[in-house]
Amino acid sequence: MPKLSHEALVQLVRHAPALVPDLLWPGERSPGPIRITAGEFVDLNFAEHRADVVLGLGGAPGRPDEALVVEVQVERDARKRWTWPVYVAGLRARLGCPVTLVVVSLDPEVARWCAEPIDLGRRRTTVHPWVLGPEAVPVITDPERARELPELAVLSVAAHADEPGAEQIALVALEATRELDDQRGILYPDFVVALLGRVARTALEKLLMANGRWEPLSDMFRKPWLEGIAEGEAKGEARGKAQGKADLLLKLLQLKGFTPSDEQRSRVLDCRDEAQLETWAARVLTATRLDEVFAD
């Protein structure tokens, strides 16, 4: 199953800070105002460590009653087991309040690895990460709830995209993101469609057409993009559509914050292989480095 990149998942949390407490304590009221606070930590050797998101719960600005260090993990990384305790101890000393390490991981195997206790020495002091795995994310199929919590709707697709009925979850998420008029409205539909496998994506398209709602979800996922050019189209028209897809790919790279080299730009603009352009574009949404997009 395709996966959202680390940056995409962090973006969901930053846009909806209440998302994590709601998943940790479903059905309970928030302990107070939820604020994003600074997540940088500097050790004695002046090496900076930065947590993905730090949430302060309740209290006053800069002095919360409780804090959560939220880390997004899409793959195993042994270094994290050394830096995560730094985040907890540093934030606890800075804020003077209880601090909990919360790890968001939508890959079941990675989530199990993240949940392993971190022994700081001789089993006398141990950090126990609180892991939000795919099972902690509810299946969102209620349109009203999706509109209220669009980030949770997108996260629901990310957590359950390989399960039966994923197209229904995606449909509700897409309907919710249509009403967003900021950058989220541009990127979230791409996130949703990119997460689906071929079968679920085809089923989603049929649902959209049946509802009379098929229209461009974003520049990347126009209908011609998904279906390709019908056999027998004029070569001139095919070249024009390939050029359009190349331009859209460069736009996606820009939106993701990637800066292609002159050689990579030329490679994209000179490409007439639509399947190749589609492959590169699909990689943009889940890539964490530019070289992952153009990897052979």
NORHU-V390326 format. One record per residue. N is the residue number from 1. D_LAST is the distance of its C-alpha to the last C-alpha in whole Angstrom. Layout:
n=(N & N)
d_last=(D_LAST & D_LAST)
This chain:
n=(1 & 2 & 3 & 4 & 5 & 6 & 7 & 8 & 9 & 10 & 11 & 12 & 13 & 14 & 15 & 16 & 17 & 18 & 19 & 20 & 21 & 22 & 23 & 24 & 25 & 26 & 27 & 28 & 29 & 30 & 31 & 32 & 33 & 34 & 35 & 36 & 37 & 38 & 39 & 40 & 41 & 42 & 43 & 44 & 45 & 46 & 47 & 48 & 49 & 50 & 51 & 52 & 53 & 54 & 55 & 56 & 57 & 58 & 59 & 60 & 61 & 62 & 63 & 64 & 65 & 66 & 67 & 68 & 69 & 70 & 71 & 72 & 73 & 74 & 75 & 76 & 77 & 78 & 79 & 80 & 81 & 82 & 83 & 84 & 85 & 86 & 87 & 88 & 89 & 90 & 91 & 92 & 93 & 94 & 95 & 96 & 97 & 98 & 99 & 100 & 101 & 102 & 103 & 104 & 105 & 106 & 107 & 108 & 109 & 110 & 111 & 112 & 113 & 114 & 115 & 116 & 117 & 118 & 119 & 120 & 121 & 122 & 123 & 124 & 125 & 126 & 127 & 128 & 129 & 130 & 131 & 132 & 133 & 134 & 135 & 136 & 137 & 138 & 139 & 140 & 141 & 142 & 143 & 144 & 145 & 146 & 147 & 148 & 149 & 150 & 151 & 152 & 153 & 154 & 155 & 156 & 157 & 158 & 159 & 160 & 161 & 162 & 163 & 164 & 165 & 166 & 167 & 168 & 169 & 170 & 171 & 172 & 173 & 174 & 175 & 176 & 177 & 178 & 179 & 180 & 181 & 182 & 183 & 184 & 185 & 186 & 187 & 188 & 189 & 190 & 191 & 192 & 193 & 194 & 195 & 196 & 197 & 198 & 199 & 200 & 201 & 202 & 203 & 204 & 205 & 206 & 207 & 208 & 209 & 210 & 211 & 212 & 213 & 214 & 215 & 216 & 217 & 218 & 219 & 220 & 221 & 222 & 223 & 224 & 225 & 226 & 227 & 228 & 229 & 230 & 231 & 232 & 233 & 234 & 235 & 236 & 237 & 238 & 239 & 240 & 241 & 242 & 243 & 244 & 245 & 246 & 247 & 248 & 249 & 250 & 251 & 252 & 253 & 254 & 255 & 256 & 257 & 258 & 259 & 260 & 261 & 262 & 263 & 264 & 265 & 266 & 267 & 268 & 269 & 270 & 271 & 272 & 273 & 274 & 275 & 276 & 277 & 278 & 279 & 280 & 281 & 282 & 283 & 284 & 285 & 286 & 287 & 288 & 289 & 290 & 291 & 292 & 293 & 294 & 295 & 296)
d_last=(20 & 18 & 19 & 21 & 19 & 22 & 23 & 24 & 26 & 28 & 28 & 30 & 32 & 33 & 34 & 36 & 38 & 40 & 37 & 37 & 41 & 41 & 39 & 40 & 44 & 44 & 47 & 48 & 49 & 47 & 49 & 50 & 48 & 44 & 43 & 39 & 40 & 39 & 36 & 36 & 38 & 38 & 39 & 42 & 39 & 38 & 35 & 34 & 33 & 32 & 32 & 30 & 34 & 37 & 40 & 43 & 46 & 49 & 52 & 51 & 49 & 48 & 50 & 48 & 50 & 47 & 43 & 40 & 37 & 34 & 31 & 27 & 25 & 22 & 21 & 23 & 24 & 27 & 28 & 29 & 32 & 33 & 33 & 34 & 38 & 38 & 37 & 40 & 43 & 42 & 42 & 45 & 47 & 46 & 47 & 50 & 49 & 47 & 43 & 41 & 37 & 36 & 32 & 30 & 27 & 27 & 25 & 28 & 27 & 26 & 29 & 31 & 30 & 31 & 34 & 35 & 38 & 37 & 40 & 41 & 44 & 46 & 45 & 48 & 46 & 43 & 40 & 40 & 37 & 37 & 34 & 34 & 31 & 31 & 34 & 36 & 34 & 36 & 35 & 36 & 38 & 41 & 40 & 43 & 41 & 38 & 39 & 41 & 38 & 35 & 33 & 34 & 33 & 30 & 30 & 31 & 28 & 26 & 28 & 29 & 26 & 26 & 29 & 32 & 33 & 30 & 30 & 33 & 32 & 30 & 32 & 35 & 32 & 31 & 35 & 36 & 33 & 34 & 37 & 36 & 36 & 34 & 31 & 30 & 31 & 28 & 26 & 27 & 27 & 23 & 23 & 25 & 23 & 20 & 21 & 22 & 21 & 21 & 25 & 26 & 24 & 26 & 29 & 29 & 29 & 32 & 34 & 34 & 35 & 38 & 39 & 38 & 36 & 33 & 32 & 29 & 28 & 26 & 25 & 21 & 23 & 25 & 26 & 25 & 21 & 22 & 23 & 22 & 24 & 26 & 26 & 29 & 28 & 29 & 26 & 28 & 27 & 24 & 23 & 25 & 23 & 20 & 21 & 22 & 19 & 17 & 21 & 20 & 17 & 18 & 21 & 19 & 18 & 21 & 23 & 20 & 21 & 18 & 19 & 16 & 17 & 18 & 15 & 13 & 16 & 16 & 13 & 14 & 17 & 17 & 14 & 17 & 14 & 15 & 13 & 10 & 13 & 14 & 10 & 10 & 14 & 14 & 12 & 14 & 17 & 16 & 14 & 16 & 14 & 13 & 10 & 9 & 9 & 6 & 4 & 0)
